[in-house]
């Protein structure tokens, strides 16, 4: 006869619970949520700082003006 340890019995009992997979995924998500939010906030801050730099940089506006003028010249009178 197979003698199961307490941990094995617990796993078998948990596996028979309704919606076990969903509950397990929820527990895993809860454990990693703060780390994921922290990483996402870092990325959002980098994007925000990049756009803030672009808005304050006068050289960027000159560069963009040059690119747009060049594109308009290449298009000629075409609206496409």
N, C-alpha and C positions, 0 to 999 in steps of 0.2 A: 504494500500500500504506500502511496506517495504521501509523505509528510510535508506539508507546506509551512513555510515560515510565516510569521505575522505580517511581514511586508508583502509577501505573495498573496496572502488572504485579503489584505487591504486592497491590493491592485485588482484582484478578481471581483471584490465587492464594489469597488468604484466603477469598474468597467461595466457592471450590470446596471448601474444607475441610468435613468432616462436622460438623454441629451448629454451624455458624458463628454463627447468630443467638444461640444460647444462650451461646456463649463471649463474644460481643460484649456481651450484656446483663450477663454476669457481670463483665466488666472494667469496664463503666460503673457497676455497683452497687458494686464495690470502690472506685472513685474517689469516690463520693458517700456511702458508708456512714458515715464519721466525722461528716460535716456533719449527716446525718439523725439520727444518734444524739445529737449535741450539741443539736439543736433539740428532740428528743423529751425529753431530760433536763431542759431548761429548762421545758417544759410540765408535766412530772411534778412538778418542784420547786414550780411555782406552785400546782398542785392540792394538793400536800402542805401547803404553807404556808397555803392557804385552810382546809383541814380542821383544821389545828393551831390556827389562829386561832379557828375555831368552837368547838373543844373547850375552849379556855381562856377564852372570852368568856362571862361570866355573863349579860350582857344578851341574848345570842343564845338562851340557855335560856329566859329570860323571854318573849322574843318567840315562840319556838316553842311554849311553853306556852299563850300567848294564842291563837295560831292554832289549835292543837289543840282548845282549849276552845271556841272559836268554831265550829269544824267540828263538834264533838260536839253543840253546841246546835242548829246547823242540821239535823243528822241526826235530832235528837230521839231517839226510842227505836228507830229503824230501824238494823239492822245492815248495811244496804247502803251 
